[in-house]
Amino acid sequence: MPSVISDAPKLLLLSFDGFRYDYLDRPLLKPNFDFAINKGVRAKYMKSTFATQTDPNHMTMVTGLWEESHGVVSNKMYDPKYREIFWMNSSDPKWWDGDGKVEPIWITNERKEGRYSGVVNWPGGDVKYGGRLPTYSTGPYNRSIPYTDRIDAMVRWFLDDEKPMNLGLLFFEEPDRSGHRYGPDSVQVNDAIMMIDDTVGYLVSALKEADIYDKVNIILTSDHGMVEVSPTRVIELNRYIKPEWYIWVDDSPVSAILPKRGKEEQIYKKLRSAHVRMKVFKKKDIPKQWHYRNNRRIMPIIAVADDGWSIVQNFTQNTFTIKGNHGYNNSIIKMSALFIAFGPAFEEGLTSKPFSNVDLYPLMCKILDFEPRPNNGSLETVKHILFDYDSMASKGTGTN
């Protein structure tokens, strides 16, 4: 038994990019996922937020805020205040901190005495919020860090003699990379699933070897799903509007269009009935249920592709290289994500009804035993997955 370990509730949040909710239903050898499911809770699916991109959904998970509320509205976005375009992996706080109003859970955790957080490759994890970084980090995003090294870092931080970590967040690139390159139904994605299963097994073994497995709560989840795309299902914007009329800010299935001065109405009229597989909205008319309207980074016009369709400016066969994509309407079931949780705070052997990823934040705050910041999630929606919730509500989590 280590001589020092945090007395605070302990939680690990692992996100496997693009791990669709139903990937584990495939007939694959996945003993470690099976172990986790038997020991804990599996949701039928976890609904991603609109738009179903990587950075926005990772920010939602750690803040409990809709994308319009935290301000990371896409992997690529334009801010009219700064007159700049954001690209993934920028560490400039102005893109992440919601004008100083947004704080991820790893910073809030450290505001309680004796609490320390660790972050490995999580989007926004190397950003200063209110001038603060997590106590532990592997630095700027680096996809070359082996998966086992990421886990070893977490275990080492849990066991630190002076500042033992109690909250860790890890990001993994697969199966998203394989899904984009080969398609969600490919052998390569199946191989990635089994490789991730090995990673889960390595995590459990490492925690057991450190004699802390029974004290750590573990959540295995993802940001979004994946659908198959094809060069035969492409919508070309420049067939309908002139390229000099607009700036194409975001090339995802939710295309963000910034009209040049005086061109907004003309662009909208040209695009609104241009293609049966593309829905076009003025910002003020974006459906309320998407929670994707009230932010300056959402462009005056968005074009939303149907499931499996792609929006481009100019199409050439040899430049369309991907076979899988995400970013679609979050009501499309294949955009939904994996959710498994096990450890002392969770029920055992439970299959849960679906819930939204905004609910993950208040759930984690309950496990960590601190008051959440204002958020859009609901603990009521997810409290049934907690073991002895009533006791946690009256006495704290009981997971020390």
N, C-alpha and C positions, 0 to 999 in steps of 0.2 A: 504494500500500500504506500502510495507517495506520501511524503511527509507534509506536503502542502497541497491543498486543493480548495477551490473557492467554496465557501458556504452558501453562496447564492445559487438559485436555480440555474441549471445548465442546459443549453440548447445549441444544437447544430442545425443550420439550414443549408441544404445542398440543392442547387439548381442545375439540372441537366438540360441545356439549351435545346429547345425543339422536341422535347420528349412528349409525344402525343399521348393522350389519356389512355388509348386502347392498345398501345404497343405491347404491353405486357400480356395481352390476351392471345398473342401469337404462340404457336407451339414451339417455343424455344427453351433451351436449357438455361434456367435462371434461378438457381437454388437460393441465392442470397436475397433476391426480391421476394421470393416465396416465403423465406424466413421472416422478413420484415413485415409482410402482409399478415402472416399468422400471428406475429407478436404484437401487432398494432392495428392501425386503421388504414383502410384504403377508400378514398372517395370514388364514386362512380366517375366523376371528373371534376376538375377545378376550372371554372370559366375564366378565361383571360379577359383583360379589359381591351376596349376598342381604342386605338388600332393595335392589332396583335403583333407588335414588334418587340424586339429584345430589350432595349434600354427602357422604354416606357413601362413594360410590365414588371421588370425587376425593380423599378422605382416604386411602382404601386405596391408590390409585396412588402417592401420595407417601410412604407409610410401609411398604407391603407387609404391612399388618395387616388381618385380618378386621374386620368392623364391631364384633363383640363385644369385640375386643381394643383398637381405638383409641377406641371409645366414641361415635363419631358414628353412631348407629344409624338415623337417619332425618332427613329435612328438618325434621321437627317431632317433638320428643320431650320427655318429662317426666323430670326427675331427682329421685328421692325424697330424696336428700341435701340438695339445695338447695330442694326443694319449688317448683320453677320449671319453666316450659315454654320450650324453645328454639325459636326461629324462624330460618329461613334468614337468613344474612348477619350474624348476631350476631358481634361481634368480642371477646366476653368469653372470655379464655383457658380458663376453667373448663369450657367446653363442648368444647374442642378438644384440650387437652393431656393427656388421659388421666390426670388427677391428677398431672401433672408427669412422666409416664413416656413421653409420645409427642412425637416431634420429626419434622417433615417434612424432606424431602431438601434443601430450600433452606437450612435452618439448618445441617444437618450439613455441607453443602458448604462453608459459610463458616468452619467450624472448622479447615479446612486453610489454612495461610498463603497469602495471595495469591489466595484464591478469593472471588468475589463473585456473589451471586444477584440475580435480578430477577423480580418477580411482577406480573402484570397480571390482576386480577379473579378469580384462582383462589380457590375456596372455602377459607376459612381463611387466605388469604394476607396479610390485614392484622391477624392475631392475633400477640400476643407469646408466644413459646415460651421459657420460661426467661428472660423479660425481653428477648428478642431479636426483631428484625424483619429481613427481608432488606435488604441495602444499598439496593436499588432497588425502587420500587413506585410505582404510580399512585394509591395510597391506598385508601380504602374502595371496595367494589364500586360500579361506575358503568357501567351498561350503555349509557349514551349515548356512551361513547368510541368513535369510529369504528374499524372493524377495521384500517384502514391505519395509524391513529395508534398502535394497540397494537404493531404490528410496527415502526413507526418508533422507538418508545421502546426496543424490544429492540436494534435495530441501534445506536442511539445509546449504549446502555449497554455493548455489546460494545466500542465504540471509545473509551470514556472514557479520558482521558490518565492519570488517577491510580488509578482502581479499575476496570479493565476486567472486565466481567462474563464468567463462563464458563458459567453455568446460568440459563436463562430459562424461565418457565412462563407460558402464556397461556391464558385461557379465553374462549370465544366462545358466545353464547347460541343461535345457530342450529346445526342445524335443529330444536331442541327446541321453540322458541316456535311455529314454524309447525306442527310435528307435533301439539302440543296443540290448537291452535286450529282447524286444518283437517283433521287426520288424516294418517297416514303415507303414504297413497297419493295425496295431493292434488297438484295443480299447484303450489301454494305451496311444498310441501316440495321438489319438483323444482327450483323456482326458487332456493330456499335452497341446495341442493346446488351449483348452478352458481355462485351468488354466493360460496360458500366456495371453490370451485375457483379463482375469480378471486383470492381472498385468498391461497391457496397460491402462485399465480403471482406475486403482489405480493411475497410473502416471498422467494421464490427470486431475483427480480430485485433486491430491496433488498440481499440478501446478496452477490450478484454485483457490484453497483455499489460496495459497500463493500470488495470484494476479500477477502471472508472466507467465501464460499460453500463452498469446498472444505475448510474447516477446521471446519465446524459440522455436528454430527449433529442430525438433525431427526426427531422422532416426532410423527405425526399420529394422534390417537386420540379416544376418547369415553368417557363414563361408563356409558352404557346405550343400549338401543334404544328402540323405540316400537311399540305395537300400536293398532289401531283400537278405539275404544269407542263405545257407543251407549246412548241412554236406554232401549232395549228390553232391556238386559242389566244390570239393577240389582238389588242385594240391599239391602233396608231392615232395618237392625238393630232398629229400634223396632217392627217387626211381631212380634218374638220376645221382646224384653226391654224392660223399662220404662226410660225415660231417666233416672229418678232413681236407678237402680241403679248407674250407672257414669259415668265421664268418658271421652269419646271423644278420646284424645290425638292420634291420627294418622289422617287420613282417606285415606291411600293405599290401594292394593290389598292392602297388608299393614296391616290396621287394628290399632292398639294400643289395648287396652281396659284401663282402670284401674277395677276394681270398687270400689264403696263398701264400707265395712266389713261383713263377714259375707255379701256377695253373690257372692263368686267362684264357689262351687260351683253356685249357682243359675243364674248367667249361663252357665257352661260347659255345664250340662245342657240349657239352653234352646237354645244356639247350635250344639252339636256336630253335630246332625243337622237343623238348620233349613233348609238349602238345599244342593242337590246340587252347586252351583257354588262353594261356600265350605267351606274346611277350617279347623277351629278347633282350637287347641292351647293347653294350659296351658304355661307357660314351661318347666317341667322336661321336657316331652314334645316340644318343638320338635326336628325332625330334626337329627341331629348334622352332616350334610353341609352344612347351611346356615351353620354357625359363627355362630349367632345365638341364643345362650342365656345365655352367662355374662357378663352385664353388668346392672347395676342399672337401666339406662335401658330395658331390654326389659321390657315390661309383663307382668303375670301371665297375661293371655290375649291371643293374637293371632288374628285372623281373616284368612285368606289367600284372595283371590279367584282364580278360574280365569282363564286367558288371555282378555282382552277384557271381563271382567266388572268391575263397580264396586260398592263397598260404601259405603252412605250411612246416615245416621240416619233422616231423613225424605226421601222423594222427591217432588219436584215437577218436572214436565216443563220448566218455564221456567228452572229453576236449573241444569239439567244442560247446560252449554254447551260442554264440551270434546269433541273428536272423536278424540283420541289420548291415550294415557297409558303410563306405565311404573311401576315399583315392584313388578312381579310376581316370581314365583319365577324365580330366575336360570337354571334349567334350561330355561326356554322360550327357544328359539333366537332369537326376535325381540327378546329383551332383551339380546342380545349386541352388542358394540361394534366399531367400526372400529379397525384397527391397521395403520399404514403407517410404515416407518422407512427413512430413507436418509441417506447421509453416509459419511465415511471408516471408521466403525466397523462398518458393516453390509455383509452380503452384497448382491450385485446380482442383480436379476431372480429373486428367490426367492419362492415361495409357501410359507408356513409352516403347519404344523399349528396348530390352535387352542391357546390357553393362557389362564390366568386372569390377571386384572389384578393380583393380588397378586404375580405374577412380574415385573411391570414395574419394581418398586422395586429388586430385586437386579440386574436388567439395567442400570438407569441407574447404580447404584453402580459396577458393573464398568466401564462406559464412562467414568465420571468418576474412576475409579481411587482409590476409597477403600472402606474396610470398611463394609458395611452395618450398621445397628443391628439388634438382634433382630427378626425378621419371620417372616411365615407363607409367604413366597414361596419359589420355587426357581429358582436360576440354571440348574440342569441342564435345566429345561424349555425354556429360551429361548436357551441359549448357541449353538445351531446357527444363529441368525440373525446372529451376529457374524462379521465377516470376520477370519480368522486368530485365532480364540479362543485357541489354544495360546500364540501369541506374547503376547497380552494377559495371559494368566494368569501368564507368567513375567517379562515385562518392563513391565507396565503396558499401557495401552490403545494406545499408539502413535498417538494422534490429536492430538497437540500441533501 
